[in-house]
Amino acid sequence: MPPIDRPASPARTGLFSRKGLFRIHAWIGLVLGYLLYVICLSGTAVVFGHELAWLGDPAKRVAAPAAGTPRISWQALHDSVAAAHPGTHILGLAMDPDDLRRPAWALVAGREGDLRRVPVDPWTGEPGPQKAGLDLHLWLRVFHKQLYIVPGVTGVHGALIVGALALPLLVALITGLITTRRWWQAAVTLRMGRSARLFWSDLHRFAGVWSMLIGILICLTGLWYLVETAADTAGAGFTEGPALPGIAPAQAQAQAAPLIDLDLAVARAAEAFPALVVTTIMPPRRPGHPLVLAGRGDGVLLRDGTEGVALDPTTGAVLQIRDAAGLTLLQRWVNTADPLHFGTFGGVATRILWLVAGLLTSAGILAGLIGAWLRLDRRQAGGPPGRVRMGALATILPCLGLLLAAIHGSWVYGVVAARPKLLPGEIASIGLAPGEMAILAMILAALVAPLPLWLRLTVRRQASVKSPAGGTATKIAPHLHH
């Protein structure tokens, strides 16, 4: 140890020294830790959001068919929805041939333009009741992406806030790894039965090491969402692919003719793009628009629906083939960010990896907060009361403000704005099914549970500042023992 009167070496105490990086890591965890925990855990739930919605809503489940039972055709799906819900305009049809236990869906516009989804049994063709609003998967996705801070409600897009928080999380992951000595030992060390402080400290480092690579990838794609949303807000958004072709005016006038048989359209698309598995059909919304068949092609690391074929809606002539080879580098990245962020590019295997990484990241943040609480001396250091209050409020109020905005936005956007305008006798359910609400309640409980700990930790940390008389303040961060 150097003499007490010798200036410390800048290499040991500078911002980019191990000690300086650890202070950055600790500051991010203490100030932003709870918000990062909420975003990480909600995003982890989104990875298997479809399965959670399937589990909670019986309308999303269909009985297993008898052996040899064929699926209904695309045209039969269209006709079934049109017959069961007259007076609505079908905007899209979705049916995944690889998914045997989920219904097909139709997106329809009601008489006032309100959107509703209609589930259809893909084996019997029996349509279910109309549903309005968001299901559990979409509810979680909107919450994770933007905390329900919707431009139409608040004037600000929440993705600008959530995306910006990816940067401190990225910095925390990198500084945590740099300041963890012998990280390979931290990856296999969990000292249980000795002391609570050691266990939570070990868990914090253990979770950080094992979630590092996937966590960095998630942060980088999260930063991309920030860039993408900022560009959209500025009116310079990035296109997902080549512009859809229009129909010539003379042909558009003839579009009063009936829409081409959808099964014939699928056959035409198969001839033009043999690798395409059609999962979505979008009829033209107005004259001059093509009929679009989208799904999965032979491209890798692309979200479902990126590839497809555009047809003339009356003749079935192929107007455009959109495949991976026809995408620019930027367009390909726009359609790759989602699969990388949620781990959907490799099926169930990669989604499980992303689920584990997300749970480890969330557990690591929580372990860091608990460890900080255990290290914090319960004696108050007697700093100026006004300074203590203002410091704590400056940290707490923005966080609580975001949570209140999320509650308000979820009600206004997810419930009130989604109420369908029904004719007498029409039936449509709104929002989440009872089972989905039960699952959501458990997820929200897990999100809210650490809030009292973080609030108390923030208040007591601010009360542990250095006193004006030069008294020693309680230290929340330990010496570097990593």
Summary of the structure (lengths in Angstrom):
residues: 482
radius of gyration: 26.9
end to end distance: 18.4
largest distance: 91.7
contacts: 1507
relative contact order: 0.15
helix: 54%
strand: 10%
